[in-house]
Amino acid sequence: MSKIGIINPGYGNIYSIQNMLHHAGIMSKIIEAPVEVKEVEKVILPGVGAFDNCMHQYASQGFVEEILNHTHKGKHVLGICAGAQILGKSSEEGTAQGIGLLPFINVRFKQDYGLPIPHMGWSSLLITQHNHPLFRDISQQQNRFYFVHSFHFQVEMRQHVLASSKYGYEFPSIVAKDNVMAVQFHPEKSQKHGIQFLKNFCELND
């Protein structure tokens, strides 16, 4: 099994993620310092709250350079929620630049549908790339994942969208390019489907 690292940016659901991995039979470590990124094969980026604050936490602690080095070696990265949004280029939520590993920006949900913002609760994945190993043993028709967000990915090329979800309209909920993956939902709050999803990420071949 690959060694899994969960970056601690100073806040977020890091221990919830670690507990879910434990339930899946996967050992992981909490990464407290950038140098520790070199010690793992796969990295998970948690994140909650505003885009600029999340980006500041990662940048000010020196994690961005190590994340870039990690991906340039072909190793896998998974961003979750705000930790996913900072993998893109920018966000309408703030002025900071993202890490830029994925070709998307983050845009606010349209208010044309009379739905409350943030989108909070359970939604399904509309899987577009069914054969991707991230979806192994996850039902195509019956799956549910937990979301809490006011902004979503707006991708440059549809080929990078592995799955979408619907909240008034369809929006990309999983974006990936090569070894970098971003999910808008919280797998650590998504019960059995979240456990399976995290397990699938951890078992990806480098």
C-alpha positions in Angstrom: 0.0 0.0 0.0 1.3 3.5 -0.8 2.1 5.8 2.1 -0.6 8.5 2.3 0.0 12.0 3.7 -2.7 14.4 4.8 -1.4 18.0 4.9 -2.3 20.0 8.0 -2.8 23.6 6.9 -3.8 24.6 10.4 -7.5 23.8 10.1 -10.0 21.6 8.3 -11.2 18.0 8.6 -7.8 16.4 8.7 -8.6 13.8 11.4 -12.0 13.0 9.8 -10.1 12.1 6.7 -7.6 10.0 8.6 -10.4 8.2 10.4 -12.1 7.4 7.1 -8.8 6.0 5.7 -8.4 4.0 8.9 -11.9 2.5 8.3 -10.8 1.6 4.8 -7.7 -0.2 6.2 -5.3 2.4 5.0 -2.6 3.9 7.2 -1.8 7.6 6.8 0.2 10.3 8.4 -0.6 14.0 9.2 1.9 16.2 7.4 2.9 19.1 9.7 5.9 20.4 7.8 6.6 20.8 4.0 9.7 18.6 4.2 7.4 15.7 5.1 5.8 15.7 1.7 8.9 14.0 0.4 8.2 11.0 2.7 4.8 10.0 1.1 3.6 8.7 -2.2 0.2 10.4 -2.3 -0.9 13.7 -0.8 -4.4 14.8 0.3 -5.1 18.6 0.6 -8.0 19.3 3.0 -9.5 22.8 3.1 -12.5 24.7 4.4 -13.7 28.3 4.2 -12.7 31.0 1.9 -10.4 30.6 -1.1 -7.9 33.3 -0.2 -7.5 32.1 3.4 -7.0 28.5 2.3 -4.4 29.5 -0.3 -2.6 31.8 2.3 -2.4 28.9 4.8 -0.8 26.6 2.3 1.5 29.2 0.8 2.6 30.8 4.1 3.6 27.5 5.6 5.7 26.5 2.5 3.6 23.7 1.3 3.0 25.0 -2.3 6.5 24.4 -3.5 6.5 20.9 -2.1 3.1 20.1 -3.7 4.5 21.2 -7.0 7.6 19.1 -6.6 5.5 16.1 -5.6 3.3 16.4 -8.7 6.3 16.9 -11.0 7.6 13.5 -9.9 4.3 12.0 -11.1 2.9 11.4 -7.6 -0.8 11.7 -6.9 -2.5 14.7 -5.3 -6.1 14.9 -4.2 -7.7 18.2 -3.2 -10.9 18.2 -1.2 -13.4 21.2 -1.2 -11.4 24.4 -0.6 -8.2 22.3 -0.9 -9.5 21.3 -4.3 -10.4 24.8 -5.4 -6.8 26.1 -4.7 -5.5 23.5 -7.2 -7.1 25.7 -10.0 -6.1 29.1 -11.2 -8.2 31.6 -9.3 -11.6 32.2 -7.7 -14.4 34.8 -7.9 -14.4 34.5 -4.1 -11.1 36.3 -3.7 -8.0 37.9 -5.3 -5.3 35.2 -4.6 -3.9 33.1 -7.4 -4.3 29.3 -7.0 -1.6 26.7 -7.4 -2.5 26.3 -11.0 -2.2 22.6 -11.4 -5.6 22.2 -12.9 -7.2 24.2 -15.7 -10.2 25.7 -14.0 -11.4 28.8 -12.1 -13.9 28.8 -9.3 -17.2 30.7 -9.9 -20.1 31.4 -7.6 -23.3 29.4 -8.1 -25.8 31.2 -10.3 -28.8 32.4 -8.3 -31.3 31.9 -11.2 -32.8 28.7 -9.7 -34.2 30.0 -6.4 -32.0 27.6 -4.4 -30.2 28.6 -1.2 -26.5 29.2 -1.4 -24.3 27.5 -0.2 -25.2 24.2 -1.7 -25.3 22.1 1.4 -26.3 18.4 1.6 -26.2 15.2 -0.4 -25.9 15.0 -4.1 -25.1 12.3 -6.6 -22.2 12.0 -9.0 -23.1 12.0 -12.7 -20.0 10.0 -13.7 -18.8 10.8 -17.2 -15.6 8.7 -17.2 -16.9 5.4 -16.0 -13.7 3.4 -16.4 -11.6 5.7 -14.2 -10.2 3.7 -11.2 -11.5 6.4 -8.8 -15.0 4.9 -9.4 -14.2 1.3 -8.7 -17.0 -0.3 -6.7 -19.0 2.9 -6.7 -22.5 2.6 -8.2 -23.1 4.6 -11.3 -26.7 5.1 -10.5 -26.9 5.1 -6.7 -24.2 7.1 -5.0 -24.4 10.0 -2.7 -21.7 12.5 -1.5 -21.8 15.4 0.9 -21.3 18.9 -0.3 -20.9 22.3 1.4 -19.9 25.1 -1.1 -20.9 28.4 -2.6 -18.4 28.2 -5.5 -17.7 25.5 -8.1 -15.2 24.6 -10.7 -15.5 26.1 -14.2 -13.3 24.1 -16.4 -11.5 25.0 -19.6 -11.8 21.6 -21.3 -14.6 19.1 -20.6 -12.1 16.2 -21.0 -10.8 17.0 -17.5 -14.3 16.5 -15.9 -14.6 13.0 -14.4 -18.0 13.6 -12.9 -20.6 16.3 -12.4 -23.3 16.9 -9.9 -26.6 18.9 -10.1 -27.7 21.9 -8.0 -30.2 23.8 -10.2 -27.8 23.0 -13.1 -24.9 20.6 -13.6 -21.5 21.7 -12.4 -18.2 19.7 -12.4 -17.7 17.9 -9.1 -14.5 16.0 -9.9 -11.8 17.4 -12.1 -8.5 15.6 -12.9 -5.5 16.0 -15.1 -2.9 13.3 -15.0 -1.9 12.7 -11.4 -3.8 15.7 -9.9 -7.4 15.4 -8.8 -9.9 17.8 -7.2 -13.2 16.9 -5.6 -15.8 19.5 -4.6 -17.5 17.2 -2.1 -16.3 15.9 1.3 -15.5 12.2 1.0 -14.7 12.1 4.7 -18.4 13.0 5.4 -19.9 10.8 2.7 -20.2 7.5 4.5 -19.6 4.3 2.6 -19.2 6.0 -0.8 -16.7 8.4 0.7 -14.7 5.5 2.2 -14.6 3.7 -1.2 -13.6 6.8 -3.0 -10.7 7.5 -0.7 -9.7 3.9 -0.9 -9.7 4.0 -4.7 -7.5 7.2 -4.6 -5.0 5.6 -2.2 -4.8 2.5 -4.5 -4.1 4.4 -7.7 -1.0 3.2 -9.5 1.8 5.8 -9.8 
